[in-house]
Amino acid sequence: MANLKDIRKRIGTIESIKQVTRAMKLVAAAKLRRAQANMEQARPYAGRINGVLHHLLPDIDRTIHPLLLMKPAKKTAFVILTSDRGLCGSFNTNILRQAHTIVDDAGKDNCQLICIGRKGYEYFDKRGYNVIEHYADFWNELNFSHATQMAGAITDRYLSGEYDDVRVIFNEFKNVAQQEIVEYHYLPLVLDDDEEAISTDYLFEPSKDEVVKSLVPRHLNVQMWRFLLESNAAEQAARMTSMEAATDNAGDLIDSLRLEYNKARQAAITTEILEVVSGAEALVE
């Protein structure tokens, strides 16, 4: 059994850790509220632009815009969103494991990676993957200009022919306890079969072609903004949950150590009493 001094030292250390994890939980909760509010504001706008394009694309000639042209995918770019920091449970581990599998299935030599977040860049760069661009240290000041910068860089590389297909892998926020990993087909712009089949007659001014040309770059910017907001909210939710669990575990461990301390203290007192009694009896004899 450990001595009393060692147990007291362990209790003090774990109490300090508990204070840190509790503070991190509160900070993550505050950031989550802001991130979730921004995300919920962006979702309807992104959904409406997406809906308009889904309505228009079946009725236009895709050759009017290079971002709409379908071509054989010889080179694929994967945009992978992770966090810059850890201490957020399995948030990074899950998405990196799934992204690793997706990239390997597509063929490592035929894929280029764009890593948004330090954890993803460190993971794939260390393993020799072709990381052509990465972004980090911006999450605390996240704003729409980051999304437009990233979307613009990805689009420019696509138009220059560096890759023929772009897919985004990110954590979509469902609720505080659940995030879902999503693979989104970013470029070229495609539709689901059931959505392409929907067609209703509307009068467009200017023409449908001009509306689509105007909406495509906005759609890409807004979708990238949504990806960033979803990933940021999911990260803060995962960090808050993991820090809450760490705080609870620290409390349980402290209770266990205090019980052990009391048992050791009681045993020490009993031993001292027995020694005193034995000494007194020896003197009487």
ZIMOFEN-V454706 format. One record per helix or strand of 3 or more residues. SS is the DSSP state (H for helix, E for strand). FROM is the first residue (numbers start at 1). TO is the last residue. Records with the same first field share a line. If there is no record, write none. Layout:
# ZIMOFEN-V454706
SS: FROM-TO ; FROM-TO
This chain:
# ZIMOFEN-V454706
H: 4-59 ; 62-64 ; 91-106 ; 108-110 ; 118-126 ; 139-141 ; 144-159 ; 193-196 ; 208-284
E: 76-81 ; 111-116 ; 131-135 ; 165-175 ; 178-187
